[in-house]
Amino acid sequence: MGLPHSRPLPSIGAHCHELRIRDAQKNWRIIYRIDEDAILILEVFNKTTRTTPASVIDTCQKRLSKYDNDLDG
């Protein structure tokens, strides 16, 4: 899936994307990564500004790091 529904987010990591979902009141975002054997949902949030909040990027990067470390574990 591509723009306008999904866009790559290389600032979070390789193979990471942002899925855009609009309902009647809010702009939802789902940050996810596509691996060969899994799709990882990293964060779901209501987007209220034009940019992705730094706290969301930080949380996603930490979750990816923990997931990758656990796999190598």
CHARMM-style PDB file with segment names, atoms N, HN, CA, C and O in Angstrom:
ATOM      1  N   MET     1       0.848  -1.159   0.000  1.00  0.00      PROA
ATOM      2  CA  MET     1       0.000   0.000   0.000  1.00  0.00      PROA
ATOM      3  C   MET     1       0.904   1.237   0.000  1.00  0.00      PROA
ATOM      4  O   MET     1       1.942   1.253   0.663  1.00  0.00      PROA
ATOM      5  N   GLY     2       0.516   2.240  -0.725  1.00  0.00      PROA
ATOM      6  HN  GLY     2      -0.326   2.226  -1.263  1.00  0.00      PROA
ATOM      7  CA  GLY     2       1.340   3.436  -0.828  1.00  0.00      PROA
ATOM      8  C   GLY     2       0.574   4.694  -0.479  1.00  0.00      PROA
ATOM      9  O   GLY     2      -0.505   4.644   0.112  1.00  0.00      PROA
ATOM     10  N   LEU     3       1.151   5.821  -0.853  1.00  0.00      PROA
ATOM     11  HN  LEU     3       2.027   5.862  -1.332  1.00  0.00      PROA
ATOM     12  CA  LEU     3       0.513   7.111  -0.596  1.00  0.00      PROA
ATOM     13  C   LEU     3      -0.834   7.181  -1.309  1.00  0.00      PROA
ATOM     14  O   LEU     3      -0.937   6.634  -2.407  1.00  0.00      PROA
ATOM     15  N   PRO     4      -1.835   7.791  -0.784  1.00  0.00      PROA
ATOM     16  CA  PRO     4      -1.829   8.610   0.412  1.00  0.00      PROA
ATOM     17  C   PRO     4      -2.143   7.846   1.699  1.00  0.00      PROA
ATOM     18  O   PRO     4      -2.174   8.449   2.772  1.00  0.00      PROA
ATOM     19  N   HSD     5      -2.373   6.547   1.620  1.00  0.00      PROA
ATOM     20  HN  HSD     5      -2.347   6.057   0.749  1.00  0.00      PROA
ATOM     21  CA  HSD     5      -2.784   5.774   2.797  1.00  0.00      PROA
ATOM     22  C   HSD     5      -1.623   5.347   3.682  1.00  0.00      PROA
ATOM     23  O   HSD     5      -1.777   5.229   4.897  1.00  0.00      PROA
ATOM     24  N   SER     6      -0.487   5.121   3.093  1.00  0.00      PROA
ATOM     25  HN  SER     6      -0.362   5.217   2.106  1.00  0.00      PROA
ATOM     26  CA  SER     6       0.672   4.678   3.855  1.00  0.00      PROA
ATOM     27  C   SER     6       1.912   5.347   3.269  1.00  0.00      PROA
ATOM     28  O   SER     6       2.027   5.539   2.058  1.00  0.00      PROA
ATOM     29  N   ARG     7       2.843   5.699   4.174  1.00  0.00      PROA
ATOM     30  HN  ARG     7       2.749   5.543   5.157  1.00  0.00      PROA
ATOM     31  CA  ARG     7       4.089   6.292   3.695  1.00  0.00      PROA
ATOM     32  C   ARG     7       5.248   5.726   4.493  1.00  0.00      PROA
ATOM     33  O   ARG     7       5.086   5.381   5.664  1.00  0.00      PROA
ATOM     34  N   PRO     8       6.412   5.626   3.875  1.00  0.00      PROA
ATOM     35  CA  PRO     8       7.585   5.113   4.580  1.00  0.00      PROA
ATOM     36  C   PRO     8       8.033   6.083   5.674  1.00  0.00      PROA
ATOM     37  O   PRO     8       7.874   7.298   5.551  1.00  0.00      PROA
ATOM     38  N   LEU     9       8.599   5.518   6.747  1.00  0.00      PROA
ATOM     39  HN  LEU     9       8.728   4.532   6.846  1.00  0.00      PROA
ATOM     40  CA  LEU     9       9.149   6.318   7.842  1.00  0.00      PROA
ATOM     41  C   LEU     9      10.579   5.866   8.143  1.00  0.00      PROA
ATOM     42  O   LEU     9      10.822   5.240   9.175  1.00  0.00      PROA
ATOM     43  N   PRO    10      11.512   6.173   7.267  1.00  0.00      PROA
ATOM     44  CA  PRO    10      12.892   5.738   7.498  1.00  0.00      PROA
ATOM     45  C   PRO    10      13.510   6.360   8.752  1.00  0.00      PROA
ATOM     46  O   PRO    10      14.509   5.851   9.261  1.00  0.00      PROA
ATOM     47  N   SER    11      12.931   7.452   9.256  1.00  0.00      PROA
ATOM     48  HN  SER    11      12.120   7.866   8.843  1.00  0.00      PROA
ATOM     49  CA  SER    11      13.462   8.063  10.479  1.00  0.00      PROA
ATOM     50  C   SER    11      13.284   7.147  11.685  1.00  0.00      PROA
ATOM     51  O   SER    11      13.989   7.287  12.685  1.00  0.00      PROA
ATOM     52  N   ILE    12      12.339   6.208  11.591  1.00  0.00      PROA
ATOM     53  HN  ILE    12      11.767   6.095  10.779  1.00  0.00      PROA
ATOM     54  CA  ILE    12      12.142   5.238  12.682  1.00  0.00      PROA
ATOM     55  C   ILE    12      13.005   4.008  12.451  1.00  0.00      PROA
ATOM     56  O   ILE    12      13.626   3.496  13.383  1.00  0.00      PROA
ATOM     57  N   GLY    13      13.043   3.536  11.214  1.00  0.00      PROA
ATOM     58  HN  GLY    13      12.539   3.952  10.458  1.00  0.00      PROA
ATOM     59  CA  GLY    13      13.854   2.372  10.908  1.00  0.00      PROA
ATOM     60  C   GLY    13      13.540   1.836   9.526  1.00  0.00      PROA
ATOM     61  O   GLY    13      12.584   2.266   8.879  1.00  0.00      PROA
ATOM     62  N   ALA    14      14.350   0.899   9.085  1.00  0.00      PROA
ATOM     63  HN  ALA    14      15.126   0.551   9.610  1.00  0.00      PROA
ATOM     64  CA  ALA    14      14.139   0.262   7.786  1.00  0.00      PROA
ATOM     65  C   ALA    14      12.813  -0.494   7.786  1.00  0.00      PROA
ATOM     66  O   ALA    14      12.459  -1.135   8.776  1.00  0.00      PROA
ATOM     67  N   HSD    15      12.094  -0.418   6.689  1.00  0.00      PROA
ATOM     68  HN  HSD    15      12.382   0.102   5.886  1.00  0.00      PROA
ATOM     69  CA  HSD    15      10.825  -1.126   6.482  1.00  0.00      PROA
ATOM     70  C   HSD    15       9.704  -0.626   7.389  1.00  0.00      PROA
ATOM     71  O   HSD    15       8.703  -1.320   7.568  1.00  0.00      PROA
ATOM     72  N   CYS    16       9.857   0.567   7.962  1.00  0.00      PROA
ATOM     73  HN  CYS    16      10.670   1.130   7.817  1.00  0.00      PROA
ATOM     74  CA  CYS    16       8.814   1.143   8.818  1.00  0.00      PROA
ATOM     75  C   CYS    16       7.926   2.069   7.984  1.00  0.00      PROA
ATOM     76  O   CYS    16       8.387   2.753   7.070  1.00  0.00      PROA
ATOM     77  N   HSD    17       6.642   2.065   8.331  1.00  0.00      PROA
ATOM     78  HN  HSD    17       6.268   1.510   9.074  1.00  0.00      PROA
ATOM     79  CA  HSD    17       5.651   2.850   7.598  1.00  0.00      PROA
ATOM     80  C   HSD    17       4.636   3.441   8.562  1.00  0.00      PROA
ATOM     81  O   HSD    17       4.506   3.009   9.707  1.00  0.00      PROA
ATOM     82  N   GLU    18       3.919   4.448   8.061  1.00  0.00      PROA
ATOM     83  HN  GLU    18       4.024   4.799   7.130  1.00  0.00      PROA
ATOM     84  CA  GLU    18       2.831   5.062   8.794  1.00  0.00      PROA
ATOM     85  C   GLU    18       1.552   4.860   7.985  1.00  0.00      PROA
ATOM     86  O   GLU    18       1.454   5.318   6.846  1.00  0.00      PROA
ATOM     87  N   LEU    19       0.577   4.176   8.571  1.00  0.00      PROA
ATOM     88  HN  LEU    19       0.656   3.804   9.496  1.00  0.00      PROA
ATOM     89  CA  LEU    19      -0.728   3.986   7.948  1.00  0.00      PROA
ATOM     90  C   LEU    19      -1.643   5.091   8.422  1.00  0.00      PROA
ATOM     91  O   LEU    19      -1.750   5.336   9.623  1.00  0.00      PROA
ATOM     92  N   ARG    20      -2.300   5.759   7.499  1.00  0.00      PROA
ATOM     93  HN  ARG    20      -2.212   5.560   6.523  1.00  0.00      PROA
ATOM     94  CA  ARG    20      -3.173   6.897   7.808  1.00  0.00      PROA
ATOM     95  C   ARG    20      -4.631   6.459   7.752  1.00  0.00      PROA
ATOM     96  O   ARG    20      -5.098   5.920   6.749  1.00  0.00      PROA
ATOM     97  N   ILE    21      -5.338   6.703   8.851  1.00  0.00      PROA
ATOM     98  HN  ILE    21      -4.959   7.141   9.666  1.00  0.00      PROA
ATOM     99  CA  ILE    21      -6.755   6.343   8.929  1.00  0.00      PROA
ATOM    100  C   ILE    21      -7.517   7.551   9.456  1.00  0.00      PROA
ATOM    101  O   ILE    21      -7.184   8.096  10.509  1.00  0.00      PROA
ATOM    102  N   ARG    22      -8.513   7.954   8.738  1.00  0.00      PROA
ATOM    103  HN  ARG    22      -8.783   7.512   7.882  1.00  0.00      PROA
ATOM    104  CA  ARG    22      -9.340   9.098   9.139  1.00  0.00      PROA
ATOM    105  C   ARG    22     -10.729   8.587   9.491  1.00  0.00      PROA
ATOM    106  O   ARG    22     -11.362   7.887   8.700  1.00  0.00      PROA
ATOM    107  N   ASP    23     -11.208   8.948  10.709  1.00  0.00      PROA
ATOM    108  HN  ASP    23     -10.694   9.517  11.352  1.00  0.00      PROA
ATOM    109  CA  ASP    23     -12.602   8.680  11.024  1.00  0.00      PROA
ATOM    110  C   ASP    23     -13.328  10.023  11.089  1.00  0.00      PROA
ATOM    111  O   ASP    23     -12.765  11.038  10.679  1.00  0.00      PROA
ATOM    112  N   ALA    24     -14.529  10.053  11.580  1.00  0.00      PROA
ATOM    113  HN  ALA    24     -14.986   9.229  11.914  1.00  0.00      PROA
ATOM    114  CA  ALA    24     -15.327  11.276  11.553  1.00  0.00      PROA
ATOM    115  C   ALA    24     -14.685  12.416  12.343  1.00  0.00      PROA
ATOM    116  O   ALA    24     -14.901  13.583  12.016  1.00  0.00      PROA
ATOM    117  N   GLN    25     -13.904  12.101  13.370  1.00  0.00      PROA
ATOM    118  HN  GLN    25     -13.729  11.153  13.635  1.00  0.00      PROA
ATOM    119  CA  GLN    25     -13.399  13.133  14.269  1.00  0.00      PROA
ATOM    120  C   GLN    25     -11.866  13.243  14.324  1.00  0.00      PROA
ATOM    121  O   GLN    25     -11.336  14.309  14.637  1.00  0.00      PROA
ATOM    122  N   LYS    26     -11.160  12.155  14.022  1.00  0.00      PROA
ATOM    123  HN  LYS    26     -11.591  11.289  13.768  1.00  0.00      PROA
ATOM    124  CA  LYS    26      -9.717  12.141  14.292  1.00  0.00      PROA
ATOM    125  C   LYS    26      -8.915  11.583  13.121  1.00  0.00      PROA
ATOM    126  O   LYS    26      -9.432  10.875  12.257  1.00  0.00      PROA
ATOM    127  N   ASN    27      -7.627  11.932  13.129  1.00  0.00      PROA
ATOM    128  HN  ASN    27      -7.206  12.507  13.831  1.00  0.00      PROA
ATOM    129  CA  ASN    27      -6.662  11.378  12.177  1.00  0.00      PROA
ATOM    130  C   ASN    27      -5.791  10.377  12.918  1.00  0.00      PROA
ATOM    131  O   ASN    27      -4.880  10.767  13.648  1.00  0.00      PROA
ATOM    132  N   TRP    28      -6.060   9.106  12.740  1.00  0.00      PROA
ATOM    133  HN  TRP    28      -6.800   8.789  12.148  1.00  0.00      PROA
ATOM    134  CA  TRP    28      -5.303   8.052  13.417  1.00  0.00      PROA
ATOM    135  C   TRP    28      -4.094   7.681  12.582  1.00  0.00      PROA
ATOM    136  O   TRP    28      -4.114   7.757  11.353  1.00  0.00      PROA
ATOM    137  N   ARG    29      -3.035   7.275  13.282  1.00  0.00      PROA
ATOM    138  HN  ARG    29      -3.019   7.214  14.280  1.00  0.00      PROA
ATOM    139  CA  ARG    29      -1.834   6.779  12.633  1.00  0.00      PROA
ATOM    140  C   ARG    29      -1.428   5.468  13.284  1.00  0.00      PROA
ATOM    141  O   ARG    29      -1.475   5.321  14.505  1.00  0.00      PROA
ATOM    142  N   ILE    30      -1.031   4.525  12.451  1.00  0.00      PROA
ATOM    143  HN  ILE    30      -0.993   4.645  11.459  1.00  0.00      PROA
ATOM    144  CA  ILE    30      -0.487   3.253  12.919  1.00  0.00      PROA
ATOM    145  C   ILE    30       0.925   3.168  12.368  1.00  0.00      PROA
ATOM    146  O   ILE    30       1.124   3.178  11.153  1.00  0.00      PROA
ATOM    147  N   ILE    31       1.901   3.084  13.253  1.00  0.00      PROA
ATOM    148  HN  ILE    31       1.740   3.076  14.240  1.00  0.00      PROA
ATOM    149  CA  ILE    31       3.294   2.931  12.851  1.00  0.00      PROA
ATOM    150  C   ILE    31       3.607   1.436  12.880  1.00  0.00      PROA
ATOM    151  O   ILE    31       3.378   0.768  13.888  1.00  0.00      PROA
ATOM    152  N   TYR    32       4.129   0.919  11.772  1.00  0.00      PROA
ATOM    153  HN  TYR    32       4.315   1.462  10.953  1.00  0.00      PROA
ATOM    154  CA  TYR    32       4.386  -0.518  11.682  1.00  0.00      PROA
ATOM    155  C   TYR    32       5.655  -0.793  10.882  1.00  0.00      PROA
ATOM    156  O   TYR    32       6.135   0.046  10.120  1.00  0.00      PROA
ATOM    157  N   ARG    33       6.185  -2.013  11.087  1.00  0.00      PROA
ATOM    158  HN  ARG    33       5.795  -2.695  11.706  1.00  0.00      PROA
ATOM    159  CA  ARG    33       7.338  -2.472  10.315  1.00  0.00      PROA
ATOM    160  C   ARG    33       6.982  -3.809   9.691  1.00  0.00      PROA
ATOM    161  O   ARG    33       6.365  -4.665  10.325  1.00  0.00      PROA
ATOM    162  N   ILE    34       7.380  -3.972   8.440  1.00  0.00      PROA
ATOM    163  HN  ILE    34       7.881  -3.277   7.925  1.00  0.00      PROA
ATOM    164  CA  ILE    34       7.141  -5.226   7.728  1.00  0.00      PROA
ATOM    165  C   ILE    34       8.431  -6.026   7.692  1.00  0.00      PROA
ATOM    166  O   ILE    34       9.417  -5.604   7.086  1.00  0.00      PROA
ATOM    167  N   ASP    35       8.423  -7.190   8.346  1.00  0.00      PROA
ATOM    168  HN  ASP    35       7.622  -7.534   8.838  1.00  0.00      PROA
ATOM    169  CA  ASP    35       9.535  -8.137   8.286  1.00  0.00      PROA
ATOM    170  C   ASP    35       9.142  -9.276   7.353  1.00  0.00      PROA
ATOM    171  O   ASP    35       8.002  -9.337   6.893  1.00  0.00      PROA
ATOM    172  N   GLU    36      10.068 -10.165   7.076  1.00  0.00      PROA
ATOM    173  HN  GLU    36      10.994 -10.116   7.450  1.00  0.00      PROA
ATOM    174  CA  GLU    36       9.759 -11.299   6.203  1.00  0.00      PROA
ATOM    175  C   GLU    36       8.686 -12.199   6.794  1.00  0.00      PROA
ATOM    176  O   GLU    36       7.875 -12.768   6.063  1.00  0.00      PROA
ATOM    177  N   ASP    37       8.679 -12.331   8.124  1.00  0.00      PROA
ATOM    178  HN  ASP    37       9.338 -11.868   8.718  1.00  0.00      PROA
ATOM    179  CA  ASP    37       7.774 -13.279   8.770  1.00  0.00      PROA
ATOM    180  C   ASP    37       6.772 -12.629   9.717  1.00  0.00      PROA
ATOM    181  O   ASP    37       6.047 -13.334  10.418  1.00  0.00      PROA
ATOM    182  N   ALA    38       6.717 -11.297   9.751  1.00  0.00      PROA
ATOM    183  HN  ALA    38       7.307 -10.724   9.181  1.00  0.00      PROA
ATOM    184  CA  ALA    38       5.821 -10.634  10.700  1.00  0.00      PROA
ATOM    185  C   ALA    38       5.572  -9.189  10.295  1.00  0.00      PROA
ATOM    186  O   ALA    38       6.360  -8.576   9.575  1.00  0.00      PROA
ATOM    187  N   ILE    39       4.457  -8.668  10.778  1.00  0.00      PROA
ATOM    188  HN  ILE    39       3.817  -9.166  11.363  1.00  0.00      PROA
ATOM    189  CA  ILE    39       4.176  -7.235  10.721  1.00  0.00      PROA
ATOM    190  C   ILE    39       4.099  -6.771  12.159  1.00  0.00      PROA
ATOM    191  O   ILE    39       3.260  -7.241  12.927  1.00  0.00      PROA
ATOM    192  N   LEU    40       4.974  -5.847  12.525  1.00  0.00      PROA
ATOM    193  HN  LEU    40       5.656  -5.465  11.901  1.00  0.00      PROA
ATOM    194  CA  LEU    40       5.044  -5.351  13.898  1.00  0.00      PROA
ATOM    195  C   LEU    40       4.285  -4.035  14.008  1.00  0.00      PROA
ATOM    196  O   LEU    40       4.601  -3.080  13.298  1.00  0.00      PROA
ATOM    197  N   ILE    41       3.292  -3.973  14.887  1.00  0.00      PROA
ATOM    198  HN  ILE    41       3.035  -4.749  15.464  1.00  0.00      PROA
ATOM    199  CA  ILE    41       2.579  -2.736  15.178  1.00  0.00      PROA
ATOM    200  C   ILE    41       3.339  -2.059  16.308  1.00  0.00      PROA
ATOM    201  O   ILE    41       3.383  -2.574  17.425  1.00  0.00      PROA
ATOM    202  N   LEU    42       3.931  -0.919  16.027  1.00  0.00      PROA
ATOM    203  HN  LEU    42       3.896  -0.501  15.119  1.00  0.00      PROA
ATOM    204  CA  LEU    42       4.775  -0.236  17.001  1.00  0.00      PROA
ATOM    205  C   LEU    42       4.023   0.797  17.815  1.00  0.00      PROA
ATOM    206  O   LEU    42       4.317   0.990  18.995  1.00  0.00      PROA
ATOM    207  N   GLU    43       3.053   1.465  17.199  1.00  0.00      PROA
ATOM    208  HN  GLU    43       2.815   1.309  16.241  1.00  0.00      PROA
ATOM    209  CA  GLU    43       2.323   2.518  17.911  1.00  0.00      PROA
ATOM    210  C   GLU    43       1.056   2.869  17.148  1.00  0.00      PROA
ATOM    211  O   GLU    43       1.021   2.811  15.919  1.00  0.00      PROA
ATOM    212  N   VAL    44       0.019   3.233  17.889  1.00  0.00      PROA
ATOM    213  HN  VAL    44       0.048   3.280  18.887  1.00  0.00      PROA
ATOM    214  CA  VAL    44      -1.228   3.749  17.331  1.00  0.00      PROA
ATOM    215  C   VAL    44      -1.517   5.039  18.080  1.00  0.00      PROA
ATOM    216  O   VAL    44      -1.524   5.056  19.311  1.00  0.00      PROA
ATOM    217  N   PHE    45      -1.756   6.116  17.348  1.00  0.00      PROA
ATOM    218  HN  PHE    45      -1.750   6.102  16.349  1.00  0.00      PROA
ATOM    219  CA  PHE    45      -2.009   7.387  18.023  1.00  0.00      PROA
ATOM    220  C   PHE    45      -2.856   8.309  17.152  1.00  0.00      PROA
ATOM    221  O   PHE    45      -2.951   8.135  15.937  1.00  0.00      PROA
ATOM    222  N   ASN    46      -3.462   9.284  17.801  1.00  0.00      PROA
ATOM    223  HN  ASN    46      -3.385   9.425  18.788  1.00  0.00      PROA
ATOM    224  CA  ASN    46      -4.240  10.315  17.138  1.00  0.00      PROA
ATOM    225  C   ASN    46      -3.289  11.437  16.758  1.00  0.00      PROA
ATOM    226  O   ASN    46      -2.699  12.069  17.635  1.00  0.00      PROA
ATOM    227  N   LYS    47      -3.132  11.689  15.493  1.00  0.00      PROA
ATOM    228  HN  LYS    47      -3.611  11.175  14.781  1.00  0.00      PROA
ATOM    229  CA  LYS    47      -2.191  12.718  15.033  1.00  0.00      PROA
ATOM    230  C   LYS    47      -2.892  14.066  15.011  1.00  0.00      PROA
ATOM    231  O   LYS    47      -3.917  14.238  14.352  1.00  0.00      PROA
ATOM    232  N   THR    48      -2.326  15.018  15.740  1.00  0.00      PROA
ATOM    233  HN  THR    48      -1.493  14.879  16.276  1.00  0.00      PROA
ATOM    234  CA  THR    48      -2.937  16.342  15.851  1.00  0.00      PROA
ATOM    235  C   THR    48      -2.080  17.440  15.225  1.00  0.00      PROA
ATOM    236  O   THR    48      -2.521  18.586  15.129  1.00  0.00      PROA
ATOM    237  N   THR    49      -0.865  17.107  14.801  1.00  0.00      PROA
ATOM    238  HN  THR    49      -0.507  16.177  14.879  1.00  0.00      PROA
ATOM    239  CA  THR    49       0.020  18.083  14.178  1.00  0.00      PROA
ATOM    240  C   THR    49       0.523  17.536  12.845  1.00  0.00      PROA
ATOM    241  O   THR    49       0.307  16.366  12.530  1.00  0.00      PROA
ATOM    242  N   ARG    50       1.187  18.374  12.071  1.00  0.00      PROA
ATOM    243  HN  ARG    50       1.363  19.325  12.327  1.00  0.00      PROA
ATOM    244  CA  ARG    50       1.692  17.938  10.765  1.00  0.00      PROA
ATOM    245  C   ARG    50       2.859  16.967  10.883  1.00  0.00      PROA
ATOM    246  O   ARG    50       3.068  16.136   9.999  1.00  0.00      PROA
ATOM    247  N   THR    51       3.617  17.066  11.964  1.00  0.00      PROA
ATOM    248  HN  THR    51       3.448  17.741  12.682  1.00  0.00      PROA
ATOM    249  CA  THR    51       4.780  16.198  12.126  1.00  0.00      PROA
ATOM    250  C   THR    51       4.482  15.094  13.138  1.00  0.00      PROA
ATOM    251  O   THR    51       3.628  15.243  14.012  1.00  0.00      PROA
ATOM    252  N   THR    52       5.197  13.998  13.000  1.00  0.00      PROA
ATOM    253  HN  THR    52       5.891  13.877  12.290  1.00  0.00      PROA
ATOM    254  CA  THR    52       5.089  12.918  13.985  1.00  0.00      PROA
ATOM    255  C   THR    52       5.836  13.354  15.241  1.00  0.00      PROA
ATOM    256  O   THR    52       7.005  13.732  15.166  1.00  0.00      PROA
ATOM    257  N   PRO    53       5.170  13.304  16.397  1.00  0.00      PROA
ATOM    258  CA  PRO    53       5.828  13.747  17.635  1.00  0.00      PROA
ATOM    259  C   PRO    53       7.113  12.969  17.919  1.00  0.00      PROA
ATOM    260  O   PRO    53       7.194  11.765  17.674  1.00  0.00      PROA
ATOM    261  N   ALA    54       8.109  13.677  18.437  1.00  0.00      PROA
ATOM    262  HN  ALA    54       8.043  14.654  18.636  1.00  0.00      PROA
ATOM    263  CA  ALA    54       9.395  13.049  18.769  1.00  0.00      PROA
ATOM    264  C   ALA    54       9.209  11.916  19.772  1.00  0.00      PROA
ATOM    265  O   ALA    54       9.931  10.920  19.720  1.00  0.00      PROA
ATOM    266  N   SER    55       8.252  12.055  20.680  1.00  0.00      PROA
ATOM    267  HN  SER    55       7.665  12.864  20.721  1.00  0.00      PROA
ATOM    268  CA  SER    55       8.012  10.999  21.669  1.00  0.00      PROA
ATOM    269  C   SER    55       7.530   9.708  21.002  1.00  0.00      PROA
ATOM    270  O   SER    55       7.875   8.616  21.454  1.00  0.00      PROA
ATOM    271  N   VAL    56       6.745   9.820  19.944  1.00  0.00      PROA
ATOM    272  HN  VAL    56       6.465  10.707  19.577  1.00  0.00      PROA
ATOM    273  CA  VAL    56       6.269   8.637  19.208  1.00  0.00      PROA
ATOM    274  C   VAL    56       7.440   7.980  18.487  1.00  0.00      PROA
ATOM    275  O   VAL    56       7.577   6.757  18.514  1.00  0.00      PROA
ATOM    276  N   ILE    57       8.278   8.777  17.847  1.00  0.00      PROA
ATOM    277  HN  ILE    57       8.167   9.770  17.825  1.00  0.00      PROA
ATOM    278  CA  ILE    57       9.452   8.235  17.146  1.00  0.00      PROA
ATOM    279  C   ILE    57      10.363   7.520  18.130  1.00  0.00      PROA
ATOM    280  O   ILE    57      10.837   6.418  17.855  1.00  0.00      PROA
ATOM    281  N   ASP    58      10.610   8.142  19.276  1.00  0.00      PROA
ATOM    282  HN  ASP    58      10.225   9.037  19.500  1.00  0.00      PROA
ATOM    283  CA  ASP    58      11.464   7.545  20.306  1.00  0.00      PROA
ATOM    284  C   ASP    58      10.889   6.223  20.817  1.00  0.00      PROA
ATOM    285  O   ASP    58      11.615   5.239  20.952  1.00  0.00      PROA
ATOM    286  N   THR    59       9.596   6.204  21.099  1.00  0.00      PROA
ATOM    287  HN  THR    59       9.006   7.004  20.989  1.00  0.00      PROA
ATOM    288  CA  THR    59       8.939   4.978  21.577  1.00  0.00      PROA
ATOM    289  C   THR    59       9.058   3.863  20.543  1.00  0.00      PROA
ATOM    290  O   THR    59       9.369   2.725  20.894  1.00  0.00      PROA
ATOM    291  N   CYS    60       8.815   4.178  19.284  1.00  0.00      PROA
ATOM    292  HN  CYS    60       8.563   5.102  19.000  1.00  0.00      PROA
ATOM    293  CA  CYS    60       8.900   3.175  18.220  1.00  0.00      PROA
ATOM    294  C   CYS    60      10.317   2.627  18.084  1.00  0.00      PROA
ATOM    295  O   CYS    60      10.505   1.419  17.943  1.00  0.00      PROA
ATOM    296  N   GLN    61      11.303   3.502  18.126  1.00  0.00      PROA
ATOM    297  HN  GLN    61      11.150   4.484  18.241  1.00  0.00      PROA
ATOM    298  CA  GLN    61      12.695   3.056  18.019  1.00  0.00      PROA
ATOM    299  C   GLN    61      13.080   2.158  19.186  1.00  0.00      PROA
ATOM    300  O   GLN    61      13.775   1.161  18.990  1.00  0.00      PROA
ATOM    301  N   LYS    62      12.643   2.491  20.390  1.00  0.00      PROA
ATOM    302  HN  LYS    62      12.078   3.301  20.549  1.00  0.00      PROA
ATOM    303  CA  LYS    62      12.928   1.652  21.557  1.00  0.00      PROA
ATOM    304  C   LYS    62      12.253   0.295  21.443  1.00  0.00      PROA
ATOM    305  O   LYS    62      12.853  -0.725  21.779  1.00  0.00      PROA
ATOM    306  N   ARG    63      11.018   0.273  20.975  1.00  0.00      PROA
ATOM    307  HN  ARG    63      10.530   1.102  20.702  1.00  0.00      PROA
ATOM    308  CA  ARG    63      10.301  -1.006  20.815  1.00  0.00      PROA
ATOM    309  C   ARG    63      10.970  -1.874  19.758  1.00  0.00      PROA
ATOM    310  O   ARG    63      11.096  -3.085  19.935  1.00  0.00      PROA
ATOM    311  N   LEU    64      11.397  -1.261  18.662  1.00  0.00      PROA
ATOM    312  HN  LEU    64      11.295  -0.277  18.517  1.00  0.00      PROA
ATOM    313  CA  LEU    64      12.115  -2.019  17.631  1.00  0.00      PROA
ATOM    314  C   LEU    64      13.414  -2.587  18.160  1.00  0.00      PROA
ATOM    315  O   LEU    64      13.738  -3.749  17.910  1.00  0.00      PROA
ATOM    316  N   SER    65      14.152  -1.782  18.882  1.00  0.00      PROA
ATOM    317  HN  SER    65      13.889  -0.839  19.085  1.00  0.00      PROA
ATOM    318  CA  SER    65      15.417  -2.223  19.445  1.00  0.00      PROA
ATOM    319  C   SER    65      15.216  -3.403  20.400  1.00  0.00      PROA
ATOM    320  O   SER    65      15.960  -4.381  20.342  1.00  0.00      PROA
ATOM    321  N   LYS    66      14.218  -3.311  21.273  1.00  0.00      PROA
ATOM    322  HN  LYS    66      13.613  -2.516  21.320  1.00  0.00      PROA
ATOM    323  CA  LYS    66      13.934  -4.405  22.201  1.00  0.00      PROA
ATOM    324  C   LYS    66      13.512  -5.656  21.437  1.00  0.00      PROA
ATOM    325  O   LYS    66      13.974  -6.752  21.753  1.00  0.00      PROA
ATOM    326  N   TYR    67      12.656  -5.516  20.453  1.00  0.00      PROA
ATOM    327  HN  TYR    67      12.281  -4.625  20.196  1.00  0.00      PROA
ATOM    328  CA  TYR    67      12.209  -6.656  19.657  1.00  0.00      PROA
ATOM    329  C   TYR    67      13.401  -7.325  18.970  1.00  0.00      PROA
ATOM    330  O   TYR    67      13.553  -8.545  19.034  1.00  0.00      PROA
ATOM    331  N   ASP    68      14.242  -6.529  18.316  1.00  0.00      PROA
ATOM    332  HN  ASP    68      14.118  -5.538  18.263  1.00  0.00      PROA
ATOM    333  CA  ASP    68      15.398  -7.082  17.595  1.00  0.00      PROA
ATOM    334  C   ASP    68      16.379  -7.750  18.568  1.00  0.00      PROA
ATOM    335  O   ASP    68      16.937  -8.802  18.257  1.00  0.00      PROA
ATOM    336  N   ASN    69      16.588  -7.145  19.739  1.00  0.00      PROA
ATOM    337  HN  ASN    69      16.134  -6.291  19.992  1.00  0.00      PROA
ATOM    338  CA  ASN    69      17.473  -7.747  20.755  1.00  0.00      PROA
ATOM    339  C   ASN    69      16.911  -9.064  21.277  1.00  0.00      PROA
ATOM    340  O   ASN    69      17.654 -10.021  21.494  1.00  0.00      PROA
ATOM    341  N   ASP    70      15.598  -9.107  21.478  1.00  0.00      PROA
ATOM    342  HN  ASP    70      14.994  -8.329  21.302  1.00  0.00      PROA
ATOM    343  CA  ASP    70      14.957 -10.345  21.954  1.00  0.00      PROA
ATOM    344  C   ASP    70      15.079 -11.465  20.919  1.00  0.00      PROA
ATOM    345  O   ASP    70      15.230 -12.633  21.275  1.00  0.00      PROA
ATOM    346  N   LEU    71      15.014 -11.101  19.640  1.00  0.00      PROA
ATOM    347  HN  LEU    71      14.892 -10.151  19.351  1.00  0.00      PROA
ATOM    348  CA  LEU    71      15.166 -12.102  18.582  1.00  0.00      PROA
ATOM    349  C   LEU    71      16.575 -12.677  18.563  1.00  0.00      PROA
ATOM    350  O   LEU    71      16.767 -13.874  18.346  1.00  0.00      PROA
ATOM    351  N   ASP    72      17.558 -11.810  18.792  1.00  0.00      PROA
ATOM    352  HN  ASP    72      17.402 -10.838  18.969  1.00  0.00      PROA
ATOM    353  CA  ASP    72      18.956 -12.233  18.761  1.00  0.00      PROA
ATOM    354  C   ASP    72      19.336 -12.968  20.048  1.00  0.00      PROA
ATOM    355  O   ASP    72      20.307 -13.724  20.085  1.00  0.00      PROA
ATOM    356  N   GLY    73      18.542 -12.728  21.113  1.00  0.00      PROA
ATOM    357  HN  GLY    73      17.753 -12.115  21.083  1.00  0.00      PROA
ATOM    358  CA  GLY    73      18.765 -13.162  22.447  1.00  0.00      PROA
ATOM    359  C   GLY    73      19.278 -14.437  22.792  1.00  0.00      PROA
ATOM    360  OT1 GLY    73      19.442 -14.737  23.975  1.00  0.00      PROA
TER     361      GLY     73
END
